[in-house]
Amino acid sequence: MTLPTDPVAAAELAPSLLGPTLRVIGALALLAAGAWILLGRLNRGRRGRGDLCVIDRAFLARGAGVALVRVEGRRLLLGVSNDGVRLLSDLERPRVTGERGSFDAFLLDAETDEEAAS
């Protein structure tokens, strides 16, 4: 097979790169979309799942920080360092129930404790 010397005829014989280029761009777009979806799900799973939710984090120094987490309705302030995780404070606030008489029961218990102490 001899190659033509005419540039137009040579261009007609050369394979087109448009199709493979479009396929590569499409494959890269699919990979990027898949990575974006996967990272979104990983971050969402890490931030809050079920009874455990990281509300906020702050880094204080290299390898040390604090994290505010919610566990089963309780808010906890945790110290995080290279040595481990420690409970700094339980920020659980007493909940006021809407039941009539719960405060009365509390006062009755307080009076009973006061009488027992005297």
Secondary structure in CASP SS format (residue, H / E / C, confidence):
PFRMAT SS
TARGET T0000
AUTHOR 0000-0000-0000
METHOD secondary structure of the structure
MODEL  1
M C 1.00
T C 1.00
L C 1.00
P C 1.00
T C 1.00
D C 1.00
P H 1.00
V H 1.00
A H 1.00
A H 1.00
A H 1.00
E H 1.00
L H 1.00
A C 1.00
P C 1.00
S C 1.00
L C 1.00
L H 1.00
G H 1.00
P H 1.00
T H 1.00
L H 1.00
R H 1.00
V H 1.00
I H 1.00
G H 1.00
A H 1.00
L H 1.00
A H 1.00
L H 1.00
L H 1.00
A H 1.00
A H 1.00
G H 1.00
A H 1.00
W H 1.00
I H 1.00
L H 1.00
L H 1.00
G H 1.00
R H 1.00
L H 1.00
N H 1.00
R H 1.00
G H 1.00
R H 1.00
R H 1.00
G E 1.00
R E 1.00
G C 1.00
D C 1.00
L E 1.00
C E 1.00
V E 1.00
I E 1.00
D E 1.00
R E 1.00
A E 1.00
F E 1.00
L E 1.00
A E 1.00
R C 1.00
G C 1.00
A E 1.00
G E 1.00
V E 1.00
A E 1.00
L E 1.00
V E 1.00
R E 1.00
V E 1.00
E C 1.00
G C 1.00
R E 1.00
R E 1.00
L E 1.00
L E 1.00
L E 1.00
G E 1.00
V E 1.00
S E 1.00
N C 1.00
D C 1.00
G E 1.00
V E 1.00
R E 1.00
L E 1.00
L E 1.00
S E 1.00
D E 1.00
L C 1.00
E C 1.00
R C 1.00
P C 1.00
R C 1.00
V C 1.00
T C 1.00
G C 1.00
E C 1.00
R C 1.00
G C 1.00
S H 1.00
F H 1.00
D H 1.00
A H 1.00
F H 1.00
L H 1.00
L H 1.00
D H 1.00
A H 1.00
E H 1.00
T H 1.00
D H 1.00
E H 1.00
E H 1.00
A H 1.00
A H 1.00
S C 1.00
END
